[in-house]
Amino acid sequence: MNSIAMGNTDIRGICSMATRGLLAELCAEYAQRSGIAIDIEAAGGVDAAKRVSADEPFDVVFLAADAIARLAAAGKVDPTSQTALVTSGVAAAVPAGALRPDLSSEAAVRAAVLAAPRIAYSTGPSGVALLELFQRWGVGEQLRNRLLQAPSGVPVGTLLARGEATLGFQQLSELIGLPGIELLGPLPEPIRIDTVFSGAICTAGARPEAARALLGFLASPACDESKRRHGMAPA
C-alpha cells in the first residue's frame, strides 16, 4: 500500500498516482499545522474510483474531475464538496541516454510517435486522450501493435527505465524525478492534454467536516507554489 501519512488517523483518503507526491507534501504540512493525522493512500485512478464506489470508508478522494463527477452522480461523494485543485499536463519522456526526438510542433510529435518502436501510455485520462489523438491523426490502427499500456498504478516512466518502451506519455507530475528516464517536456500547444484533478468528500466517510477543512486548505493560494513545483498549475 502506498500511503502518504500514518499514525492516529483523523482523515483517511485515496488519490490517484498523479497527485501522490503533491498530496504527500501538502498533507504533511497541513498535519503539522492542524495536529490532524492524515492517511492518503495512492492507487491507480481506475482502482481508486472502484474502491470509493464500493463504499470503502474514505473521508476524501482526489481524482480527475470527470471521475469525481461520476462518483457524485452515483452518490458516492458529496456533489457540493467537489473542489478543483490542480491542472496537470501530459509530458513525454524517453529512456535515459536515448536520442531525444523533436517535440516542438504537432507534426514533430506525430513523426516521433510514428518512428517509435514501442509507445507507453497510462490507464488514466491522459492515456484516453492520447489514444483519441492518435485516432484523430488517423494512425491508431498503424500503432496498435506498438502501444503498451502501463498497468494501473505503474508509472509509464518505469516501463521506459526497464527498456520496455522507447517513448512514453503521462502526466508531468508522474514523470518528474523518476530514475532511468529523460523528460522531453510537455506537448506543444495545439495538442496539449490537460487534466483537472479535484477532491471531494466521500459519503461513506465518518469525518466530513475535517475533510472539508482539508479541501479548503488544499485549494488555497498557500499551496500554489507546491503545485507548480510538482509540475502542475493551480486550478
C-alpha beads as a LAMMPS data file, in Angstrom:
LAMMPS data file: protein, C-alpha beads

235 atoms
234 bonds

1 atom types
1 bond types

-500.0 500.0 xlo xhi
-500.0 500.0 ylo yhi
-500.0 500.0 zlo zhi

Masses

1 110.0

Atoms # bond

1 1 1 0.000 0.000 0.000
2 1 1 1.292 3.437 -0.942
3 1 1 0.467 5.703 1.999
4 1 1 1.144 9.389 2.474
5 1 1 0.918 9.630 6.241
6 1 1 0.303 7.167 9.015
7 1 1 -0.490 7.364 12.710
8 1 1 -3.644 8.000 14.692
9 1 1 -5.617 8.814 11.580
10 1 1 -8.208 11.575 11.711
11 1 1 -8.725 11.785 7.934
12 1 1 -8.490 8.803 5.593
13 1 1 -8.461 9.267 1.842
14 1 1 -7.378 7.905 -1.512
15 1 1 -5.811 9.577 -4.534
16 1 1 -4.563 8.726 -7.989
17 1 1 -0.847 8.453 -8.668
18 1 1 -0.743 11.808 -10.471
19 1 1 -1.257 13.768 -7.239
20 1 1 0.576 11.428 -4.866
21 1 1 3.750 13.499 -4.468
22 1 1 1.914 16.784 -4.168
23 1 1 -0.523 15.481 -1.568
24 1 1 2.300 13.889 0.419
25 1 1 3.891 17.299 0.791
26 1 1 0.745 19.336 1.400
27 1 1 -0.930 16.874 3.770
28 1 1 2.237 16.696 5.859
29 1 1 2.206 20.491 6.063
30 1 1 -1.486 20.540 6.993
31 1 1 -0.998 17.830 9.625
32 1 1 1.809 19.830 11.204
33 1 1 -0.325 22.976 11.267
34 1 1 -3.510 21.367 12.496
35 1 1 -2.408 18.379 14.537
36 1 1 -4.747 16.212 12.435
37 1 1 -3.265 12.919 11.252
38 1 1 -3.918 12.191 7.574
39 1 1 -3.646 8.882 5.738
40 1 1 -3.998 9.251 1.952
41 1 1 -3.474 6.035 0.027
42 1 1 -2.207 6.333 -3.544
43 1 1 -3.521 3.936 -6.185
44 1 1 -4.224 3.814 -9.889
45 1 1 -7.106 6.150 -10.681
46 1 1 -9.357 3.387 -12.004
47 1 1 -8.801 1.277 -8.886
48 1 1 -9.265 4.266 -6.589
49 1 1 -12.630 5.096 -8.154
50 1 1 -13.758 1.469 -7.832
51 1 1 -12.895 1.421 -4.147
52 1 1 -14.799 4.628 -3.462
53 1 1 -17.724 3.194 -5.434
54 1 1 -17.574 0.097 -3.210
55 1 1 -18.080 2.321 -0.142
56 1 1 -14.690 1.819 1.457
57 1 1 -14.687 4.199 4.431
58 1 1 -12.633 7.014 2.928
59 1 1 -13.298 10.556 4.089
60 1 1 -11.924 12.233 0.969
61 1 1 -10.949 11.276 -2.575
62 1 1 -8.698 13.006 -5.141
63 1 1 -9.153 12.064 -8.804
64 1 1 -9.571 13.555 -12.260
65 1 1 -12.539 15.916 -12.260
66 1 1 -14.592 13.727 -14.604
67 1 1 -14.108 10.713 -12.308
68 1 1 -15.189 12.805 -9.323
69 1 1 -18.287 13.903 -11.267
70 1 1 -19.184 10.272 -11.968
71 1 1 -18.805 9.408 -8.281
72 1 1 -21.044 12.362 -7.404
73 1 1 -23.689 11.194 -9.869
74 1 1 -23.579 7.761 -8.214
75 1 1 -23.994 9.259 -4.754
76 1 1 -20.509 8.236 -3.613
77 1 1 -19.239 11.769 -2.943
78 1 1 -20.953 14.944 -1.783
79 1 1 -21.539 16.913 -5.013
80 1 1 -21.383 20.236 -3.152
81 1 1 -17.863 19.425 -1.976
82 1 1 -16.219 18.971 -5.391
83 1 1 -13.127 21.175 -5.327
84 1 1 -10.819 21.704 -8.304
85 1 1 -7.233 21.648 -7.080
86 1 1 -4.757 21.453 -9.982
87 1 1 -4.453 21.341 -13.743
88 1 1 -1.925 18.764 -14.876
89 1 1 -0.448 18.490 -18.357
90 1 1 0.864 15.457 -20.208
91 1 1 4.581 15.280 -20.922
92 1 1 6.759 12.920 -22.940
93 1 1 9.871 11.020 -21.911
94 1 1 12.406 8.530 -23.249
95 1 1 14.793 6.095 -21.539
96 1 1 17.904 7.737 -20.093
97 1 1 20.611 8.069 -22.725
98 1 1 18.251 7.638 -25.670
99 1 1 18.096 10.058 -28.554
100 1 1 15.737 12.937 -27.803
101 1 1 13.158 13.359 -30.580
102 1 1 11.937 16.795 -31.556
103 1 1 8.543 17.533 -30.000
104 1 1 8.357 21.234 -30.798
105 1 1 5.270 21.007 -33.016
106 1 1 2.303 18.749 -33.661
107 1 1 3.962 17.475 -36.845
108 1 1 7.159 16.709 -34.933
109 1 1 5.285 14.778 -32.233
110 1 1 3.410 12.800 -34.882
111 1 1 6.702 11.930 -36.594
112 1 1 8.282 10.886 -33.290
113 1 1 5.304 8.676 -32.478
114 1 1 5.382 7.007 -35.887
115 1 1 9.128 6.376 -35.533
116 1 1 8.938 4.897 -32.023
117 1 1 9.142 1.085 -31.849
118 1 1 7.202 0.948 -28.565
119 1 1 4.996 3.651 -27.034
120 1 1 3.905 3.563 -23.388
121 1 1 0.822 5.340 -22.091
122 1 1 -1.267 5.343 -18.921
123 1 1 -4.631 3.930 -17.873
124 1 1 -5.766 7.369 -16.719
125 1 1 -7.467 10.240 -18.555
126 1 1 -4.202 11.227 -20.231
127 1 1 -3.997 7.799 -21.849
128 1 1 -7.548 8.040 -23.133
129 1 1 -6.834 11.481 -24.592
130 1 1 -3.619 10.227 -26.204
131 1 1 -5.421 7.377 -27.961
132 1 1 -8.041 9.841 -29.186
133 1 1 -5.219 11.995 -30.598
134 1 1 -3.795 9.010 -32.479
135 1 1 -7.233 8.277 -33.913
136 1 1 -7.600 11.911 -34.972
137 1 1 -4.284 11.639 -36.772
138 1 1 -5.545 8.504 -38.499
139 1 1 -2.688 6.341 -37.182
140 1 1 -4.479 4.371 -34.462
141 1 1 -4.518 1.104 -36.383
142 1 1 -0.934 1.597 -37.558
143 1 1 0.240 1.967 -33.949
144 1 1 -1.964 -0.722 -32.405
145 1 1 0.760 -3.363 -32.027
146 1 1 3.294 -0.831 -30.746
147 1 1 1.236 0.539 -27.871
148 1 1 1.932 -0.554 -24.304
149 1 1 -0.484 0.484 -21.574
150 1 1 1.095 0.718 -18.134
151 1 1 -0.782 -1.345 -15.527
152 1 1 -2.873 0.683 -13.097
153 1 1 -0.597 2.251 -10.505
154 1 1 2.609 1.654 -12.507
155 1 1 4.277 4.827 -13.851
156 1 1 4.934 4.980 -17.574
157 1 1 8.475 6.026 -16.639
158 1 1 9.052 2.622 -15.061
159 1 1 8.392 0.942 -18.410
160 1 1 10.808 3.339 -20.098
161 1 1 13.511 2.754 -17.493
162 1 1 13.155 -1.030 -17.935
163 1 1 13.584 -0.699 -21.689
164 1 1 10.067 -1.974 -22.360
165 1 1 9.156 1.203 -24.283
166 1 1 11.099 3.771 -26.280
167 1 1 8.707 6.726 -25.903
168 1 1 6.209 7.408 -23.158
169 1 1 3.450 9.857 -22.326
170 1 1 1.963 10.587 -18.899
171 1 1 1.142 13.410 -16.515
172 1 1 4.281 15.507 -15.943
173 1 1 3.795 15.110 -12.183
174 1 1 4.141 11.325 -12.556
175 1 1 7.336 11.555 -14.617
176 1 1 9.222 14.176 -12.583
177 1 1 12.090 12.713 -10.604
178 1 1 11.797 9.126 -11.858
179 1 1 15.208 7.470 -12.333
180 1 1 16.227 5.982 -15.651
181 1 1 14.327 8.391 -17.894
182 1 1 14.807 11.730 -19.589
183 1 1 11.944 14.208 -19.714
184 1 1 11.274 15.758 -23.100
185 1 1 8.813 18.316 -21.781
186 1 1 5.104 18.989 -22.297
187 1 1 3.242 18.501 -25.540
188 1 1 3.098 21.583 -27.780
189 1 1 0.115 23.895 -27.515
190 1 1 -2.032 22.605 -30.417
191 1 1 -2.156 19.113 -28.885
192 1 1 -1.812 19.855 -25.174
193 1 1 -3.557 17.321 -22.959
194 1 1 -4.589 18.845 -19.649
195 1 1 -6.491 17.190 -16.816
196 1 1 -8.104 18.920 -13.859
197 1 1 -7.750 16.973 -10.614
198 1 1 -10.303 17.582 -7.894
199 1 1 -11.064 16.481 -4.373
200 1 1 -14.410 15.621 -2.796
201 1 1 -15.885 14.363 0.455
202 1 1 -16.861 10.680 0.361
203 1 1 -20.347 9.803 1.553
204 1 1 -19.014 6.630 3.214
205 1 1 -16.609 8.600 5.405
206 1 1 -17.052 9.492 9.062
207 1 1 -15.328 12.894 9.151
208 1 1 -16.918 15.155 6.522
209 1 1 -16.140 18.438 8.274
210 1 1 -12.477 17.536 8.764
211 1 1 -12.306 16.545 5.100
212 1 1 -13.954 19.835 4.081
213 1 1 -11.371 21.817 6.030
214 1 1 -8.550 19.874 4.363
215 1 1 -10.012 20.579 0.913
216 1 1 -10.204 24.270 1.778
217 1 1 -6.521 24.305 2.632
218 1 1 -5.514 22.385 -0.497
219 1 1 -7.413 24.852 -2.711
220 1 1 -5.910 27.903 -1.016
221 1 1 -3.199 30.141 -2.532
222 1 1 -0.838 28.926 0.210
223 1 1 -0.474 25.703 -1.796
224 1 1 0.170 27.267 -5.215
225 1 1 3.981 27.178 -5.059
226 1 1 3.996 23.483 -4.167
227 1 1 1.619 22.717 -7.031
228 1 1 3.918 24.405 -9.533
229 1 1 6.987 22.646 -8.127
230 1 1 5.277 19.314 -8.749
231 1 1 4.659 20.176 -12.409
232 1 1 1.052 21.289 -12.057
233 1 1 -0.836 24.586 -12.076
234 1 1 -3.371 25.764 -9.502
235 1 1 -6.879 25.105 -10.801

Bonds

1 1 1 2
2 1 2 3
3 1 3 4
4 1 4 5
5 1 5 6
6 1 6 7
7 1 7 8
8 1 8 9
9 1 9 10
10 1 10 11
11 1 11 12
12 1 12 13
13 1 13 14
14 1 14 15
15 1 15 16
16 1 16 17
17 1 17 18
18 1 18 19
19 1 19 20
20 1 20 21
21 1 21 22
22 1 22 23
23 1 23 24
24 1 24 25
25 1 25 26
26 1 26 27
27 1 27 28
28 1 28 29
29 1 29 30
30 1 30 31
31 1 31 32
32 1 32 33
33 1 33 34
34 1 34 35
35 1 35 36
36 1 36 37
37 1 37 38
38 1 38 39
39 1 39 40
40 1 40 41
41 1 41 42
42 1 42 43
43 1 43 44
44 1 44 45
45 1 45 46
46 1 46 47
47 1 47 48
48 1 48 49
49 1 49 50
50 1 50 51
51 1 51 52
52 1 52 53
53 1 53 54
54 1 54 55
55 1 55 56
56 1 56 57
57 1 57 58
58 1 58 59
59 1 59 60
60 1 60 61
61 1 61 62
62 1 62 63
63 1 63 64
64 1 64 65
65 1 65 66
66 1 66 67
67 1 67 68
68 1 68 69
69 1 69 70
70 1 70 71
71 1 71 72
72 1 72 73
73 1 73 74
74 1 74 75
75 1 75 76
76 1 76 77
77 1 77 78
78 1 78 79
79 1 79 80
80 1 80 81
81 1 81 82
82 1 82 83
83 1 83 84
84 1 84 85
85 1 85 86
86 1 86 87
87 1 87 88
88 1 88 89
89 1 89 90
90 1 90 91
91 1 91 92
92 1 92 93
93 1 93 94
94 1 94 95
95 1 95 96
96 1 96 97
97 1 97 98
98 1 98 99
99 1 99 100
100 1 100 101
101 1 101 102
102 1 102 103
103 1 103 104
104 1 104 105
105 1 105 106
106 1 106 107
107 1 107 108
108 1 108 109
109 1 109 110
110 1 110 111
111 1 111 112
112 1 112 113
113 1 113 114
114 1 114 115
115 1 115 116
116 1 116 117
117 1 117 118
118 1 118 119
119 1 119 120
120 1 120 121
121 1 121 122
122 1 122 123
123 1 123 124
124 1 124 125
125 1 125 126
126 1 126 127
127 1 127 128
128 1 128 129
129 1 129 130
130 1 130 131
131 1 131 132
132 1 132 133
133 1 133 134
134 1 134 135
135 1 135 136
136 1 136 137
137 1 137 138
138 1 138 139
139 1 139 140
140 1 140 141
141 1 141 142
142 1 142 143
143 1 143 144
144 1 144 145
145 1 145 146
146 1 146 147
147 1 147 148
148 1 148 149
149 1 149 150
150 1 150 151
151 1 151 152
152 1 152 153
153 1 153 154
154 1 154 155
155 1 155 156
156 1 156 157
157 1 157 158
158 1 158 159
159 1 159 160
160 1 160 161
161 1 161 162
162 1 162 163
163 1 163 164
164 1 164 165
165 1 165 166
166 1 166 167
167 1 167 168
168 1 168 169
169 1 169 170
170 1 170 171
171 1 171 172
172 1 172 173
173 1 173 174
174 1 174 175
175 1 175 176
176 1 176 177
177 1 177 178
178 1 178 179
179 1 179 180
180 1 180 181
181 1 181 182
182 1 182 183
183 1 183 184
184 1 184 185
185 1 185 186
186 1 186 187
187 1 187 188
188 1 188 189
189 1 189 190
190 1 190 191
191 1 191 192
192 1 192 193
193 1 193 194
194 1 194 195
195 1 195 196
196 1 196 197
197 1 197 198
198 1 198 199
199 1 199 200
200 1 200 201
201 1 201 202
202 1 202 203
203 1 203 204
204 1 204 205
205 1 205 206
206 1 206 207
207 1 207 208
208 1 208 209
209 1 209 210
210 1 210 211
211 1 211 212
212 1 212 213
213 1 213 214
214 1 214 215
215 1 215 216
216 1 216 217
217 1 217 218
218 1 218 219
219 1 219 220
220 1 220 221
221 1 221 222
222 1 222 223
223 1 223 224
224 1 224 225
225 1 225 226
226 1 226 227
227 1 227 228
228 1 228 229
229 1 229 230
230 1 230 231
231 1 231 232
232 1 232 233
233 1 233 234
234 1 234 235
